[in-house]
């Protein structure tokens, strides 16, 4: 909900001010060019990027081709799996506090390892390839 509010604030109230701040930002220019061609792809990649959350929310709001439904879909794709993971971890922790003799939850352990691997390795790698592709697009337009 907070991400959606930030997106809408950025889209309708703060866009002119933030655009002024990003006027000569090469990275934002690259993202904007790419968004014109593939807005949904950019919304998804931006959500999985290594940028801080406020940059993801307000940054996406500045991209004219990125519509609200695209932002919501990409936010759910990125946030829902981790929300489920952290809820599962909290539930498992509460059960262990009540009964310390419970066996190790291997499913949770594997899911945590995958989540950490995605967050620490796959997400930055995806970001690298995305930036590389954006730079290629920029060179082709020259």
C-alpha positions as CSV (number, residue, x, y, z in Angstrom):
1,X,0.0,0.0,0.0
2,X,2.8,2.4,0.9
3,X,4.6,1.8,-2.5
4,X,1.3,2.5,-4.3
5,X,0.8,5.7,-2.5
6,X,4.3,6.8,-3.2
7,X,3.9,6.0,-6.9
8,X,0.7,8.0,-7.1
9,X,2.2,10.9,-5.2
10,X,5.2,10.8,-7.5
11,X,3.0,10.5,-10.6
12,X,0.6,13.4,-9.8
13,X,2.2,15.7,-7.3
14,X,6.0,15.5,-7.3
15,X,6.9,14.6,-10.8
16,X,7.9,18.1,-12.0
17,X,10.1,18.7,-9.0
18,X,11.8,15.3,-9.2
19,X,12.2,15.6,-13.0
20,X,14.1,18.8,-12.4
21,X,16.4,17.1,-10.0
22,X,17.1,14.2,-12.5
23,X,17.4,16.4,-15.5
24,X,21.0,15.5,-16.4
25,X,21.1,12.0,-14.9
26,X,22.4,9.6,-17.4
27,X,21.0,6.5,-15.7
28,X,17.5,7.9,-15.5
29,X,17.7,8.9,-19.2
30,X,18.6,5.3,-20.1
31,X,15.7,3.9,-18.1
32,X,13.3,6.4,-19.6
33,X,14.4,5.5,-23.1
34,X,13.9,1.8,-22.4
35,X,10.5,2.4,-20.7
36,X,9.3,3.9,-24.0
37,X,9.9,0.6,-25.7
38,X,9.0,-1.8,-23.0
39,X,7.2,-0.2,-20.0
40,X,6.2,-3.5,-18.2
41,X,9.6,-5.0,-18.5
42,X,11.2,-1.8,-17.1
43,X,8.7,-1.8,-14.2
44,X,9.6,-5.4,-13.3
45,X,13.3,-4.8,-13.6
46,X,13.1,-1.7,-11.6
47,X,11.3,-3.5,-8.8
48,X,14.0,-6.3,-8.7
49,X,16.8,-3.8,-9.0
50,X,19.3,-2.9,-6.2
51,X,17.9,0.6,-5.9
52,X,16.4,1.6,-2.5
53,X,12.7,1.3,-2.3
54,X,11.9,5.0,-2.5
55,X,13.9,5.2,-5.7
56,X,11.9,2.2,-7.1
57,X,8.6,3.8,-6.2
58,X,9.2,7.4,-7.2
59,X,11.4,6.5,-10.1
60,X,8.7,4.3,-11.7
61,X,6.2,7.1,-11.2
62,X,8.3,9.4,-13.4
63,X,8.3,7.1,-16.3
64,X,5.2,8.1,-18.4
65,X,4.8,4.8,-20.1
66,X,4.7,2.9,-16.8
67,X,1.0,2.7,-15.9
68,X,-0.4,2.2,-12.4
69,X,-1.4,-1.4,-13.1
70,X,2.1,-2.2,-14.3
71,X,3.6,-0.8,-11.1
72,X,1.1,-2.7,-9.0
73,X,1.8,-6.0,-10.9
74,X,5.6,-5.6,-10.6
75,X,5.3,-4.7,-6.9
76,X,3.3,-7.8,-6.2
77,X,5.8,-9.9,-8.3
78,X,8.6,-8.7,-6.1
79,X,6.9,-8.2,-2.8
80,X,4.5,-11.1,-2.5
81,X,7.0,-14.0,-2.4
82,X,9.1,-12.2,0.3
83,X,6.0,-11.4,2.3
84,X,5.1,-15.1,2.2
85,X,8.6,-16.1,3.1
86,X,8.9,-13.7,6.1
87,X,5.4,-14.7,7.3
88,X,6.4,-18.4,7.1
89,X,9.6,-17.6,9.0
90,X,7.7,-15.8,11.7
91,X,5.2,-18.6,12.1
92,X,8.0,-21.2,12.3
93,X,9.9,-19.0,14.9
94,X,6.7,-18.7,17.1
95,X,6.2,-22.5,17.0
96,X,9.9,-23.0,18.0
97,X,9.6,-20.6,20.9
98,X,6.6,-22.6,22.1
99,X,8.2,-26.0,21.5
100,X,12.0,-26.1,21.1
101,X,12.0,-29.8,20.3
102,X,10.6,-29.3,16.8
103,X,12.7,-30.7,14.0
104,X,14.4,-28.5,11.5
105,X,12.1,-27.2,8.8
106,X,14.0,-28.1,5.7
107,X,11.5,-26.6,3.3
108,X,11.8,-23.2,5.1
109,X,15.6,-23.5,5.2
110,X,15.8,-24.2,1.4
111,X,13.4,-21.3,0.7
112,X,15.5,-19.0,2.8
113,X,18.6,-20.0,0.9
114,X,16.9,-19.4,-2.4
115,X,15.6,-16.0,-1.3
116,X,19.0,-15.0,0.0
117,X,20.7,-16.2,-3.2
118,X,18.2,-14.3,-5.3
119,X,18.6,-11.2,-3.3
120,X,22.4,-11.2,-3.1
121,X,23.4,-12.8,-6.5
122,X,20.6,-13.1,-9.0
123,X,19.0,-9.6,-8.5
124,X,22.3,-7.7,-9.0
125,X,23.2,-9.9,-11.9
126,X,19.8,-9.1,-13.5
127,X,20.5,-5.4,-12.9
128,X,23.9,-5.7,-14.7
129,X,22.3,-7.3,-17.8
130,X,19.5,-4.7,-17.8
131,X,21.9,-1.8,-17.6
132,X,24.1,-3.4,-20.3
133,X,21.0,-3.7,-22.6
134,X,20.0,-0.1,-21.9
135,X,23.5,1.1,-22.9
136,X,23.3,-1.0,-26.1
137,X,19.9,0.7,-26.9
138,X,21.5,4.1,-26.3
139,X,24.4,3.3,-28.6
140,X,22.0,2.1,-31.3
141,X,20.0,5.4,-31.2
142,X,23.2,7.5,-31.8
